[in-house]
């Protein structure tokens, strides 16, 4: 899988390029991993509901064909787009999402000493706000599954004829204010954080390289072997 660092790009331009790449690929086309930062933009998923955009203001809202609701992209966020053939890898969508989330969890642990968590039914990775380095497992009996949590990585994908595109966004050091203008991923009151909020000073380049490495390890095929960090 070839990794490309695209720098700072408009979202619409990048999404159009992803669609074109996916539509033109053949069974022999190599998989690629695109790393990018986007200019400020709200992106709305295919089934996104307009009421989750509370006050877009001067930030454009772009409708996309990925899954999920609304999220925000901006400078200081590592956005990774694996453009992969799931049939070649030998996995289905559920396993693909699991592997992307595992890559983020391991990136957080290795690069920042932060423990990432999953929340059932809410794709993405979350951290304990009061104790982001804690290894303690989440308590799932709460009526509010997001209690005490902040979202540090959002995930939204599209699969067409076994070809996956879109991907995952990891918040490193960004302006978080725009997240207050939306219900992130469709959840009212969900807090969004970045590594800087958690007290971790991390460079975008370092976290992007580590996330790329972790994704590469997990998207090579069904027999990919990797270690799992704390969850």
N, C-alpha and C positions, 0 to 999 in steps of 0.2 A: 504494500500500500504506500503510495507516494504521498508525502505530507507537503502541503503548500501553505505558506504564511502570506495571506493576502493583504495584510496591513489594515488600514482604516478604510472601510468601503460603505457606500449607501446600501441599505438592506435590499431594496427592490432590485437593484442591479445584481446583487449576489444571488438572490432567489431565482431570478430569471436565468442566470448562468447555471445554477444547480438543475433547474428543470431541463434546460437544453442538454446538459451533460447526460442526465438520466435518460432522456428520450432518445438520444443518439447512440447510447452504449449498446454493445453486443455482448454475447456470452464470453467473448475474449477480452473485453475492455477491462483494463486494470482498475482496481478500486483506488479511491483517493480520499485523503483527509484534508479538509480545508480549515484553516485557523484564521479568524478574522475578528476585528473590532468594528462595530457598526456606529455610524452617526446616529444621534438620538432618534428613536422610532418606537412606536407601539405596534406590535404585530398581533393580529387577531386570527385565531385558528378557524378551521373550516366550519365548525359548528358554533363559533363564538357568538356571544350575545352582547348586543350593543350596550346594555345597561351596566356591563362590567367596566366600561370606559367612563369614568366619572367626570373627568375634565381634561381632555386632551390638550387644550390650549394650543400653543405653537408647535407642538410635537406631532408629526404626521402619524396617522393610523393606516397601516397597510394590511389588507386582507390577504391571507395566505391559504395554501392547501394543506398545511400540517394539521395534526390533531391538537386538541387543547383549546384553551380560552386565550385571553389577552395576556401579554407580557411586555416588558420593556427591554430594549437593547440600547447600550450606549458605551462610550469610551471607558476603558478600565474593566471591561468584562471580556473574558475569554469565551468566544463562541466557536464551537467545534462542529463541523459538518462532515460526518463520515458518509461518503458516497459509495455504498457497498452493495454487492450482490449477495443477498441472504441465502439464495439457493447454493451458490458456490461455497459459502462458509458452512452451510449445512445446518442452519438454525431457523427458527420461526420468530415472529415478532416479539412474543413474550420474553424469550431468551435474549433477544437482541437488546430490548430495553433493560433487562437485568444486567447485561454486560456493560452497557453504557453507565448505568448507575454505579456498578462496581468500580469502574474506572475513575469516576468522580470521587467516590469514597476513598479509594487508595491515594488519589492525588491530594486530597485534603489532609490525609494522615501523613504522607511522606513529605509534602511540601510545606505544611503549616502546623502539624501536630493537632489538627482539629478532627474530631470524630463526627462523621456524617451518618445520618440516619434516613431510613425510608419511612414513609407514612402510607399505610395500606390505602389503596384507591386514589392516591394523590401523587402521581409521578414527579420525580425530582428528588433533590437531596436537602435535608433539613439539619439544623444544628441546635443544641441546647443553648439558649441565650445566656443563662446564668452560669453554665459550665460547659463551654464548647469543647474542652479537652477531656471531658468525662467519658469513661468507658461504660458507664452504667447504661443498661438497656432502657428503652422507652417503656413507660407504662401505657398500655393500650386500652385500659378500661375507662378512661375519661370520656365524657360526652363531647368534649372539645379535643379532637385529635391533634390540634396545633398548639395546645396550651404550653407556653414556655418555649416554643420553637420559633426559629426564623428560617426562611428559605434562602439557601445560598446558591442553589443551582436549579434551573428550570429545564425541562425536557419536553420536546415536541418533535414528532417524526412523521414522515409520510413514506408509505411503501406502495409501489406500483409495479406489478409484475415481478415481485420478489426483489425489486431494486429500491433501496432505502436512501432517503435524503432528508434534509433538515437535520436537527441534532440537539445539542445541549449547550447551555450557557452557564458559565461559572463566574460568579461575581467576585472580583479581586479587590479593586479600589476604584469605585465609581461614584457618581452623583446619584444617590438613592432617592432623592426627592420625587422624581417622576413616578416611582412606584406608588406614591400616595395619591396619584391621580387615577388609579385603576384598582379593581379588585384582582390582585395578582393571581393568574391562573383560574380566575372565577371564584376565589374565596375572599369574601368580605372580611376585612380586618387582619388578614394574613400579613405578618411582618416580613419584609425582605431585607436581608443583610448581605454584607460583603466581608471579606477577610479583614479589611481595615477596621470595620465596626467591631470585629471580634478581637481586636488588639494585635493582629498579625500584619506585619509589614512585609509584603511579598511583591516581587516584580512581575509584571504581566508576562514578560518573555519567559521567566522561569516557570511560572505556573502553566503557561501554554505548552512549553516543551514537555513538562511532566505529564500533563493530561494527554498530549499526543502519544507519548510513550505508553501510557496505560491503555489507551484505546487500541493502539497497534497490537499490543500483547493479547487483547481479548477478542480481536476481530480477524484473526488469522485462520480460524477453522474450528470445527467442533471439538477438537482435542486440545484446544488452547489451555495451557496450564498456568495458573497464576496464584499468588498468595492473596489472602483477603485480610484487610486491616480490620480494626475494631468496628462494630456496628452498634 
